[in-house]
């Protein structure tokens, strides 16, 4: 692998290592977020560089050109990822003890864990729901929901033809109660989504539920030693 660091740049990275160690940091990581779409020219003099381990630790301005140089070298070497990514970054890690610079391509994506619950008219007070539906002349309704980031809500209910349906607070409250009962934390962090499908004629309800799981991965693009 080509070593793109000049002797002067290696010397400066050794200085940065001493600088990091003097503040009790064994490594200093500079992240370039959304690296797949970023224009590297726009990073120049933009103040993008921060040490991920310690945002209060100043990044010497002489380090930025080295980071830009490494980013340009890394750009054509980024691997293709099959998953639909949620986030990505180029992580440039200066290991002060090993005196080594490593470029990592880090990314995250969501996976889903599906499950469900089937209710009959004799379970969980659902008979009251079918009474409400009958009074409102509703034969069938789908009640979707989504939750993430500590907030969750029921979305627009629809009938079998996809038209919007108004449901009573009794039905909404029952849905929220079942989510808390069967899937506590459904609205926390990555959250979840799904739907209740009420069939008044069959007197059944199907809860289709899907947890979101965010997976984090990273690939090492290259490593450059800069010690003596």
Buried (B, 14 or more C-beta within 10 A) or exposed (E): EEEEBEEEBBEBBBEBBEBBBEBEBEBBBBBBEEBBEBEBEEBEEEEBBBBBBBEEBEBEEEBBEBBBBBBEBBBEEBEEBEEEBBBBBBBBBBBBEBBBBBBBBBBBBBEEEEEEBEBEBEEBEBEEBBEBBEEBEBEBBBBBBBBBEEEBEBEEBBEEEEEEBEBBEBBBEBBBEBBEEBBEBBBBEBBBBBBBBBBBEEBBBBBBBBBBEEEEEEEEBBBBBBEE
